[in-house]
Amino acid sequence: MALQLESARFRGDPVLEKIRAADTTAYLKYGQSGGHIKAVQFALIDLGNPAYAIPSGATGFFGTETSNAVVKFKQAEGLTPADPVVGVGTITKLDGKWTLPNADRDEWLSWPTRPIPEFNFTRKNEMDRLSSGQTFTFNPVCGTIPTEFKGAITGALAELLDYQGSPDGKYSPSASWGASPFDFYHFHLAIDIPATGPDPSWLAPGGVADRAGKLKQRAATLQAKADLVAPQGLPAWTTAYRNLLLAPTTGTTRGMVDLFLDVLKEALANSVAEGQPLRLVWHTFEIPVWRPISMYDEDLRRHWRNTLFLAPSTPLSPPPFTPTPSNHALHYLEFLEPTFLVDQNSVITFFGPNLIETAALVDLDMKRVWDNLHPDPVKLARRLARA
């Protein structure tokens, strides 16, 4: 059967697809029940119009309340006859209300409930960015980021937030519900580990691994200084740490911005010298409570990579192995996990070595992140109840 419906709520349901194909024997009427009726009920309820309310909720039974809601919807949409029957016109109109990016009910419901909304850049935000012609820009406080990395990051954001589907193609399940501290906010900067092991140049003094290590050491030193001002997570600590991070290079003391850029530049230079592509390894749906309920850690929807080597970044694709933690360590030599935050104006703040540094640059108190990493059981129960 050729699929004609577009919304994730309806697409692929055999009964609803038959209705869309004008099979009158499949039309929904009073007294019927099933998952397809529940999907229609949810679609009507979620429109938020009191006229379409079904007080008993999405029970899966086509009773009087559902009949009234269907009639009101058909009247509002100019469908005739305005009877309590879900036919081709009704399902087509209703499907149109929930086409991409509002298609997946669980995703759509998560957008307004996400914490830290100023840095919750959803697939709806991405659609709006594209329709307005707005481009991603980078926060200037992060210094002059190499063009190659800018292209790789903006390209990955566009692919992972594609409102039409994942990098696997149109209508494929989304690769991410948004770029945020609870979904995807970093990538692993890595190279493949050849059978003979990584070239020693990557591990040499002054090389990429060495520079990344010094960046992490410097971050720990500066965090300890900020700890003297206030406990971590409080606004005063964040302000103190931001000032320390943005202190310029003086004499032989490298500022954090320059140390961070050193790692990126050294990685690019060494990849050219060794003919070794850089891998940017991405993981989405980081926090279980902010992902599809049935999703497991090794789900391929969570694992992507693109390649950076003497050319614009390649398109994203799944890794060529089962993405377990042990396999990850076997295949990649990782140097750093640069992090980023995207605000509602499509401005990317890109820094490292951890999210706490990037958050400090935008005055985001990490306590707001920590408090939502493991939501209370009541919030989790509500997620489960609406699935």
N, C-alpha and C positions, 0 to 999 in steps of 0.2 A: 504493500500500500504506500503510495506516495504521500509524504508528510506535507501538510499545507499550513498547519497552525505554527505560530512563531513563539508564543510565550512559553516559558519553561513550565508554567502551571498546567498547560494543556497539551503541548507538543508531544506526540507519540502515544497519547492515550487512544486506544483503538476505537472506543465509542465516540469520543469527541472528534477524532479525525474523520470518522464516517459522517458525522453531522456536518462538518465543514465541507465534505464532498457531496453534500445535498442528499444523503441517504436518509429518506424520511422514516425508515424503519428504526433508526437509531435515535430519533428525537426524544428529548427528555420531557416527561410529563408527571402529573400528580400521581403519587403512590409508588413511584420507583425509588430505588435506593442503590448506593454503590459509591466507590471512590471517585468516579467521574462527576457525580452530583456534588460530592463534598468539595471538589476542586472548583466547580461553578459557584457554590455557595461562598467559599472563601474569596473568590474573585469579586463577587458582588459586595460582600461585607467590607473588604479592604478598600473599596473605592471611597468609603467614608461618607457617603450620602445617606442621610437618615431615611430617605425614601426606600433605599435598598436594604434596610436593616433586616436581619433575621434574628429576632431576639433569642431564640433557642440555640443559636450558633450553627456552625457547619457540622451538622449531625450526619450528613450523607443520606438523609431521607427527604424526598421532595414532597413536602406537605403544604399546608395553607400559607405559612409564612414565606416559604420559598416562592410559591405561586405569586403572592402579592409583590415580592421583590422583583421577580421576572417581569411582571406586567408593568410596574413602574419604570423599570429600566428600558423596556421596549418603547413605552410612551415617550420617555425623554430622548431616545435616539431616533424617534420617528419611524419605528418599525411597525409594519402592519401584517397581519392583524395583531393587536396588542393583547394577545392571549397568554395564558400561563404555560407556554410551551417553549423550550429551548431548541430552536431550529438553526438552520444555516445562517440566517441573518443575525440572530442573537449571539451565537458563538463567535461569529466573525467580528462583530462589534466589540464583544467582551474581550476577545483575544487581542484586539487592537489596543485596548486600554492597558494591557499588561505585556506589550512587546518590550524588547530590549531598550534600556538596561533594567527596567522594572520587572523583569520576567520571573525571577526566582523569588518566591515569597519569603523564604528564610533570609535571603540576602537583603531584600527590600526592607524587611522589618528591622534588620540589624542597623541600618544606616543611621536613623535618628536616635538610637539608643546607645551608640558607641560613645565611650568617654573620650575626652580631649577632642571635641569636634573641630577645633581650629586646625588640627593636623590629621583629620580623617578625610583623606582625598579618595572618594569613592569612584566607582565606575560611572555613576551619574555625573560627578564632577568632570571626569574625563570626557564624557559625551558633550557636556556644556563647553569645555575648553575647545574641543575640535569645532563645534558649531559656531563659536565666536571668533575662531581664527587665532586664539591666544596661544602663545608658545611658552614652554617651560623656560624659566630663567634660574640662575644660581645666585644664592646669597653671596654678596661680595665679601663678607667677613671671612669666608673660607679661603680667600686667596685665589690665585690664578690656577684653577684646576686644568690639567691637560685636556685639550680638545677631545682626544680619543676617549677619555673617561666620560666627559660630558655626553658625547654621542651614544656611548654604551648605556649610560644610565637613563637618558631620556627615551632611547629606543626601547629599553626593557620596560620602563613605566608604561609606555604606549601599548606594548604588546600584552603585558600582564593585566592592564586595566581596560583592555578592549571590550567595549560594551556589547559587541556582537558575539563574543566567545573567547576561548583561550587561544594561545598560539597554535593549537591543533586545528582551528578553523571555525567558521561561522556555526553558531548554535551549539558548539561544544560547551561543556560546563565551564564556568568561569575559573580562571587561574588564580583569581584573588577577588575579594570583595572591596578592597581598598588598600591604599598605601597608608599605613598608620603604625604606631608602636605595638599594635596588637595583631597585625597581619604580616606585612613585609616592610622592613625598614633597613635591611642591610644586604650585602652580598659577601661571599667569600672570594677573596683575591687569591688565585691559586694557579698552579701549573699541573699538567699530568705527570705522574710518576712513571718514567720509562722502566722497562724490565731491568735495566742496569742501574736504576736509581737516578735521582736528580743530579744535574751537572753541579759540580762543587761551586761554581760561580754564584749560584743562588744563595749559598750558605756561607760565602766568604765574608771576612771582616769588611764592614762597609757596604756589604751587599744588601739585597732586599730583606732577607730574614733578619739581618743584624739591625737595619734601620727600623724595621717594624718592632723589634724588641725594645729598642731605645725609645721609640714613641710610647710604648706601653709603660715603660719605666718612668718616663717623664710625666705621664698622666697620673701615675700612682703618687709621685712626689707632689704634684700640684694639688691632688685631692687631699693629701695630708695637710697641706697648708690651708686649704679651704676649711678643713675640719676644725681648725683653730678659731674660725669665725663663728660657725654655727653647725649644728648637726646636719648631716646629709639629708637632702630632700626639702629643706626649708628654703624659702625665698632668699634669705641672707646668704646661705651657703651657695646657692645657684649664682647669685650676683658675684660673689667672691671668686668662684671657680671660673665664671665667664671672663672676668678681668684677667685672671692668671693665664687662661688659654689664649687670650688675644694679645698678651704682652709680646712686643716685637723681639726679633733676634737682636742681641746686643753683644758685640765682641765675639767670643767663642761660644756663647750660650745661645742655642737655637730655640726660637720660639716654637710653640706647638703647631702653629699654622705651617711654618716652614718644615718642621719635622714630618708632618703629615704629607705635604707635597713631595718631600724627598723620597718617601716610600713609593709614591705613584710614579714619579719620574724615573727612579732607579728600576722599577719593575718594567717600565716601557723600554728603557735602554737595554736592559739585559735580555728581554724577549727578542729584541732586534739582533743583538750580538750573538745569541745562541740559536736563533731560529726557532724559538720555543713559544708557541702561542700562550697568551694569558687566558685563563678561564675566569669568568665572572659567574659564580654559582649562586643561584637565588633560591630561597625557601619562602613560600607564602603560607598563609593560615597558621601563623606561629602559635597562637594561644588557642587551645581547644574550645573554649567557650565562645569564641568569635569565629568559628568555622562551621561548616555543615556537620550536623550531629553524627552522621555515619562515617565521617572522614577519619582515616587512621594516619599515623605519622609517615608511613612509606607511600602513601597515595601519590601517584604520579602528577596529580593536579598541584601538588605542593613543590615539585622539584623541577627546576629549569636551569639552563646555562646558556650563555652566549660567549663568543670568543673574540678576543682583541689581539690583533697582530698585523701591524703595518697597513691597516685598512680600516674602514668603518666597521663597527661591531656587526657580527653576524646575527641573523634572527635567532630567537630563543628556541630551544628544543629540549626535550627531556634528556637526562643523562643516559649514556649507553650501558647502564648497569642498574641492578635493583638498588634503590637509594637507601640502604641501611647505613647506620653510623659506621659500622666496620668497613663496609665497601667504600664509603666516602673517604675514609682514612687510607685505604689501600690504593685508591686511584688518584688522589690529589695531594700535593704538597701545598698547604695553605700558609699565607704570610700575614694576612690581616683580614678583618671584617669591617670594612668601612660602612658607616651608617648614614641614613638620610631621613629627613622629614620634609613632607610636602604640604605647604599651607593652602588655604582656600584661594589664594591668588596665583597658584601654580609656581610658587617660588620654592626651589629645592635648597635646603641647607644640607651640605654633604661634608662629613667630617669623620673623625675617629679618634682612638681605636674602638670605642664603644658608644652605645647610645647615650650614655650619661654626658659625654662631651658634646655631642650634637645637640642634645636637649638644652644644655647650658647656654649654647650660643643663641638659642631662640627664647631664653628665659622660661623654659618649661621645667617646672619642679618635678624631679623624678618620682616624688612621692605619689603624684597623680597617676603615674604609670604603674608603680609597684602596687598601689591599692587595688588595681584592676587586673593584675596578672592572674590572680586566683579568686574570682568572684565568689561571693557567699553562696551557700547551697540553695537559697531561695531564688536567686537570679538564674542559676543553672536549671532549677526545676521549672521555671517559667519557660526557658528555652525548650526544654524537653516537651512541655505541655503543648506548645504551639506547633510542634513538628508534624 
